[in-house]
Amino acid sequence: MTFFDSIILGIIEGITEFLPISSTGHLIVASEFLGIDQTNVNKAYEVIIQFAAILAVILNYPSKFTFKHIDLWTKVLIAFLPIAAIGFLFSKQVKAMFSLEIVAIMFIVGGIVFLIVEKFYDESKHTTSDVEDVSYKQSLYIGLAQIFALIPGTSRAGSSIIGAMLVGLNRKASAEFSFLLAFPVMCATTGYDLLKHHNELLTGANFLNLAIGFIVSFIVAFLAIKVFLKFLENFTFVAFGIYRIIFGILLLTFA
């Protein structure tokens, strides 16, 4: 991986982490295009720059990361437990699914799901408009929906947002709960990969590339969150559904 590669991947990660279009899927595609082999070290690099994007959540929502919001974080942790358990038990099987074909198929499937959900979605009937008002039951259902994100190309943000919309959250609250839910998910996966590959990642050129990608991902993600929430004030998720389907078809056609 070159210095240029690390910048490109950092930008892609920062833009896509919080959008329902699968950051992992885009990183896999970008790595293939740039000729970056999907070695264990490079996969760990991709996970760690994802954590940089997650840190942007703290900068955007500093008031949420205080002891005053213990109840909210209890709900977030409840939503985190399903993917943590399944991911831990089937980690080898999950990593074995990392391929362009699976990513492409799940892009299309996810896009269709978004279009179907939006077709029958009525904002007036979704009364949970603040993440503080999410119930424990809603949190668990969102967490169960997030399990689908273990399939490359599905999108962690997308699956949790869909789950949130289906249990009564409006679009903005769904997106914001997804942002917060990303924090424990990425803390766990980053910690695991850093522990497993720290000897390779924290030395020489690998460390420099990691540092550059980390900083770029953080800055871009911070801006992407603000733009995304502004977008949701006036638009639905239909555009993301269409994008996913087109992107998936292109991948199947040219991969």
C-alpha positions as CSV (number, residue, x, y, z in Angstrom):
1,M,0.0,0.0,0.0
2,T,1.4,3.4,-1.0
3,F,1.0,6.9,0.6
4,F,-1.4,7.7,-2.2
5,D,-3.5,4.6,-1.6
6,S,-3.8,5.4,2.1
7,I,-5.2,8.9,1.3
8,I,-7.7,7.5,-1.2
9,L,-8.9,4.8,1.1
10,G,-9.2,7.4,4.0
11,I,-11.4,9.6,1.8
12,I,-13.6,6.7,0.7
13,E,-14.0,5.5,4.3
14,G,-14.8,8.9,5.7
15,I,-17.5,9.5,3.1
16,T,-19.1,6.0,3.2
17,E,-19.0,5.0,6.9
18,F,-22.2,6.7,7.9
19,L,-24.0,6.5,4.6
20,P,-26.1,3.3,4.1
21,I,-24.0,2.2,1.2
22,S,-21.4,0.0,2.9
23,S,-18.0,1.4,3.6
24,T,-16.5,-2.1,3.7
25,G,-17.9,-2.8,0.3
26,H,-16.4,0.4,-1.1
27,L,-13.0,-0.3,0.5
28,I,-12.9,-3.8,-1.0
29,V,-13.8,-2.4,-4.5
30,A,-11.3,0.5,-4.2
31,S,-8.6,-1.9,-3.0
32,E,-9.2,-4.2,-6.0
33,F,-9.1,-1.1,-8.3
34,L,-5.8,0.1,-6.8
35,G,-4.3,-3.3,-6.8
36,I,-4.0,-3.7,-3.1
37,D,-4.0,-7.3,-2.0
38,Q,-6.5,-8.2,0.7
39,T,-3.9,-9.4,3.2
40,N,-4.6,-9.6,6.9
41,V,-2.6,-6.4,7.5
42,N,-4.4,-4.5,4.8
43,K,-7.8,-5.7,6.1
44,A,-6.8,-4.6,9.6
45,Y,-5.8,-1.2,8.2
46,E,-9.3,-0.8,6.7
47,V,-10.9,-1.6,10.0
48,I,-8.7,0.8,11.9
49,I,-9.4,3.8,9.6
50,Q,-13.1,2.9,10.0
51,F,-12.5,3.6,13.7
52,A,-11.1,7.0,12.8
53,A,-14.4,7.8,11.2
54,I,-16.2,6.6,14.3
55,L,-14.3,9.1,16.4
56,A,-15.9,11.9,14.3
57,V,-19.1,11.0,16.0
58,I,-17.6,12.2,19.4
59,L,-16.8,15.5,17.8
60,N,-20.3,15.9,16.3
61,Y,-22.1,14.7,19.5
62,P,-19.8,15.6,22.4
63,S,-22.8,16.0,24.8
64,K,-23.9,12.4,24.3
65,F,-20.6,11.1,25.6
66,T,-21.2,12.0,29.3
67,F,-22.5,10.2,32.4
68,K,-25.8,12.0,31.9
69,H,-26.6,9.7,29.1
70,I,-26.0,6.3,30.8
71,D,-29.5,5.2,29.9
72,L,-28.9,6.0,26.2
73,W,-25.6,4.1,26.1
74,T,-27.2,1.1,27.9
75,K,-29.6,0.9,24.9
76,V,-26.7,1.3,22.5
77,L,-24.9,-1.6,24.2
78,I,-28.0,-3.7,24.0
79,A,-28.1,-3.1,20.3
80,F,-24.4,-3.9,20.0
81,L,-24.6,-7.3,21.7
82,P,-26.2,-9.3,18.9
83,I,-23.6,-8.4,16.3
84,A,-20.8,-8.8,18.9
85,A,-21.9,-12.3,19.7
86,I,-22.4,-13.5,16.1
87,G,-19.3,-11.7,14.8
88,F,-17.2,-13.3,17.5
89,L,-18.5,-16.8,16.9
90,F,-18.4,-16.7,13.1
91,S,-15.5,-14.3,12.5
92,K,-13.7,-16.7,10.1
93,Q,-16.8,-17.4,8.1
94,V,-17.5,-13.6,7.8
95,K,-13.9,-12.8,6.6
96,A,-14.2,-15.7,4.1
97,M,-17.2,-13.9,2.4
98,F,-15.1,-10.9,1.4
99,S,-15.4,-10.9,-2.4
100,L,-16.5,-8.6,-5.1
101,E,-19.3,-10.9,-6.1
102,I,-20.9,-11.0,-2.7
103,V,-20.4,-7.3,-2.2
104,A,-22.2,-6.6,-5.5
105,I,-25.1,-8.9,-4.7
106,M,-25.6,-7.4,-1.3
107,F,-25.4,-3.9,-2.7
108,I,-28.4,-4.8,-5.0
109,V,-30.3,-6.6,-2.2
110,G,-29.8,-3.7,0.2
111,G,-30.9,-1.2,-2.4
112,I,-34.1,-3.1,-3.1
113,V,-34.8,-3.3,0.7
114,F,-34.4,0.5,1.0
115,L,-36.8,1.1,-1.9
116,I,-39.4,-1.2,-0.4
117,V,-39.1,0.3,3.1
118,E,-39.4,3.8,1.7
119,K,-42.4,2.8,-0.4
120,F,-44.4,1.9,2.7
121,Y,-42.8,4.4,5.1
122,D,-45.0,7.0,6.7
123,E,-43.0,9.5,8.7
124,S,-46.1,10.7,10.7
125,K,-46.5,7.2,12.2
126,H,-42.9,7.0,13.3
127,T,-43.1,9.0,16.6
128,T,-39.6,8.3,18.0
129,S,-37.8,11.5,16.8
130,D,-35.0,11.6,19.4
131,V,-32.4,8.9,20.2
132,E,-33.0,9.6,23.9
133,D,-36.6,8.2,23.5
134,V,-35.6,4.9,22.0
135,S,-36.9,2.0,24.1
136,Y,-34.9,-1.0,25.2
137,K,-37.1,-3.2,23.0
138,Q,-36.5,-1.0,19.9
139,S,-32.7,-1.1,20.7
140,L,-32.7,-4.9,20.7
141,Y,-34.6,-5.1,17.4
142,I,-32.2,-2.6,15.8
143,G,-29.3,-4.7,17.1
144,L,-30.8,-7.8,15.5
145,A,-31.2,-6.0,12.2
146,Q,-27.5,-5.0,12.4
147,I,-26.4,-8.6,12.3
148,F,-27.0,-8.5,8.5
149,A,-24.1,-6.1,8.3
150,L,-21.7,-9.0,8.8
151,I,-22.3,-9.8,5.2
152,P,-19.9,-7.7,3.1
153,G,-21.7,-5.1,1.0
154,T,-24.8,-5.0,3.3
155,S,-23.7,-1.9,5.2
156,R,-23.7,-1.6,9.0
157,A,-25.3,1.9,8.8
158,G,-27.8,0.6,6.3
159,S,-28.9,-2.4,8.3
160,S,-29.2,-0.5,11.6
161,I,-31.1,2.4,9.9
162,I,-33.5,0.0,8.3
163,G,-34.0,-1.7,11.6
164,A,-34.6,1.6,13.3
165,M,-37.1,2.8,10.7
166,L,-39.1,-0.5,11.0
167,V,-39.5,-0.2,14.8
168,G,-40.8,3.4,14.8
169,L,-37.8,5.8,14.6
170,N,-38.0,8.6,12.1
171,R,-35.2,9.0,9.5
172,K,-33.1,11.5,11.5
173,A,-33.3,9.5,14.7
174,S,-32.5,6.3,12.8
175,A,-29.4,7.8,11.3
176,E,-28.2,9.3,14.7
177,F,-28.8,6.0,16.6
178,S,-26.8,4.3,13.8
179,F,-24.0,6.8,14.4
180,L,-23.8,6.1,18.1
181,L,-24.2,2.4,17.6
182,A,-21.1,2.4,15.4
183,F,-18.9,3.4,18.4
184,P,-19.0,0.1,20.3
185,V,-19.0,-1.9,17.1
186,M,-15.8,-0.3,15.8
187,C,-14.1,-0.1,19.2
188,A,-14.4,-3.9,19.4
189,T,-13.3,-4.7,15.9
190,T,-10.5,-2.2,15.8
191,G,-9.2,-3.3,19.2
192,Y,-9.2,-7.0,18.0
193,D,-7.4,-6.3,14.7
194,L,-4.9,-3.9,16.3
195,L,-4.1,-6.5,19.0
196,K,-3.7,-9.2,16.4
197,H,-1.6,-7.3,13.8
198,H,0.1,-4.5,15.9
199,N,3.6,-5.8,15.0
200,E,3.0,-5.2,11.3
201,L,0.8,-2.1,11.5
202,L,2.8,-0.1,13.9
203,T,6.2,-0.3,12.2
204,G,7.8,1.6,9.3
205,A,5.8,2.5,6.2
206,N,2.7,0.7,7.5
207,F,2.5,3.0,10.5
208,L,2.9,6.1,8.3
209,N,0.1,4.9,5.9
210,L,-2.1,4.1,8.9
211,A,-1.6,7.5,10.4
212,I,-2.3,9.3,7.1
213,G,-5.4,7.2,6.4
214,F,-6.6,7.7,10.0
215,I,-6.4,11.5,9.9
216,V,-8.0,11.8,6.4
217,S,-10.8,9.4,7.4
218,F,-11.5,11.4,10.6
219,I,-11.8,14.8,8.9
220,V,-13.9,13.6,5.9
221,A,-16.2,11.6,8.2
222,F,-16.8,14.6,10.4
223,L,-18.0,16.6,7.4
224,A,-19.9,13.7,5.9
225,I,-22.1,13.4,9.1
226,K,-23.1,17.0,8.9
227,V,-23.9,16.8,5.2
228,F,-25.9,13.6,5.6
229,L,-28.1,14.9,8.4
230,K,-28.8,18.1,6.3
231,F,-29.7,15.9,3.4
232,L,-32.2,13.9,5.5
233,E,-34.0,17.1,6.4
234,N,-35.3,17.4,2.8
235,F,-34.9,13.9,1.2
236,T,-35.5,10.2,1.8
237,F,-33.2,7.2,1.5
238,V,-34.5,6.4,-2.0
239,A,-31.5,7.9,-3.7
240,F,-29.2,5.6,-1.7
241,G,-31.3,2.6,-2.7
242,I,-31.0,3.5,-6.4
243,Y,-27.3,4.1,-6.0
244,R,-26.8,0.7,-4.3
245,I,-28.6,-1.1,-7.1
246,I,-26.7,0.7,-9.9
247,F,-23.4,0.2,-8.1
248,G,-24.1,-3.5,-7.6
249,I,-25.0,-4.1,-11.2
250,L,-21.9,-2.3,-12.4
251,L,-19.8,-4.5,-10.1
252,L,-21.4,-7.7,-11.4
253,T,-21.0,-6.5,-15.0
254,F,-17.3,-5.5,-14.9
255,A,-15.8,-7.5,-11.9
